[in-house]
Every structure is written in C-alpha cells, then in structure tokens.
Amino acid sequence: MNVLLNLNAKQKEFLQRRLEIEAALLDTIKGKLPELERVQVTFGYEYEDGFYRFYHQSFKVYSLQDCTLSAVEVFRSIAEASGFHLCDWFEQIVTAGTGKEFQPEHNREWPDHTRPIVEAFLHARYFLEMMLKYAHDLESPPDFLPFGWAAILELYGQR
C-alpha cells in the first residue's frame, strides 16, 4: 500500500523530505559500520563482566565507562556527519554515567555511584545494537517504523 496516495501536496512534500533525511542518516550509519562493529566486540565482553562487577561490588565496573564513551564517540560522529545532535536525555545519561573515578568511600553507597555507569552503558549498548541491526536489515527507510529504528531517529532528534 502506498502511503502517499491519500496525502495532499504539502503532506507529500513533508513526508518525502523526512524520508530523504532518514535515508541520509541510514547511509551515514552504514558508512560507520566498521567502527560500530569494532565497538560491539568490546561491548560483548564488557556486558557480561560489567554486570558481574556491579553485583560483586568491584571497582572494575568503572571500566564500563570506556565502552560507553567509545560508542558515544561513533554516535557523535554520525550526528556531526548528518548535521544532527544527540538527544539531550541521552547526553544527560552519558554525562551522569561517565567521568567517574573509583574512590574507596564509594563502597558505602555503591549503587548511587555505579548505577549511572551501568545505565549509560546499557543505553549506549541499546543504540549500538539498533544501529547495527537496522544498518544490516534496511536498504532504505521503512514506511512503517520498527521501534528500534524509531528510537535511532529519536537519538538524532528526528522524531
């Protein structure tokens, strides 16, 4: 079914422009696939280890910040290449969960100090996985938005 059939000229023009923007974003993400796949390798290991480190109350949970920042660096390069910016909420989550250094007194309030690190890591992992999935699955922007692709559009301020 062609979505454009029941739209007026202005609506068609708007929708066509949105599809062009989405196609450009998808192409940029596809162009960053080698970097995204490289980052994914470390996320695979750090995911299992990082959760263990959180529950074991090990200072090594702080290393999740490196993975988070490596993914965010690629996300920002995609935003810059596309003329977009990352979602403010995502930026707030990353800011709250990075730039942290372990201090022995953190052990007394472990979740307060380390949950933001884990949260930022998980948000970065989600967007990394969605970008990899849709870069491989989509040839062009879909007519009907899968949730993961819609979330990517939110990340780049396009929804």
Secondary structure, 3 states (H helix, E strand, C coil): CCHHHHCCHHHHHHHHHHHHHHHHHHHHHHHCHHHHHHHHHHHHHHHHHHHHHHHHCCHHHHHHHHHHHHHHHHHHHHHHHHCCCCCHHHHHHHHHCCCCCCCHHHHHHHHHHHHHHHHHHHHHHHHHHHHHHHHHHCCCCCCCCCHHHHHHHHHCCCC
